[in-house]
């Protein structure tokens, strides 16, 4: 893994509140979520997106 790939992953995890930087420490991060919590969050978002798409399809059919 290159430095660029690692730093990109850290930025991504930081934005999603998966990790946070430890105050007063250099290059030390703490995971805020377990892998199970992260995966369940993904499935929740997918279910939400699927329900939104279904609602949009029903709305479009009603307009016709």
Beta strands, then each sheet from edge to edge (+ up, - down):
strand 1: 19-21
strand 2: 29-31
sheet 1: 1+ 2-
end
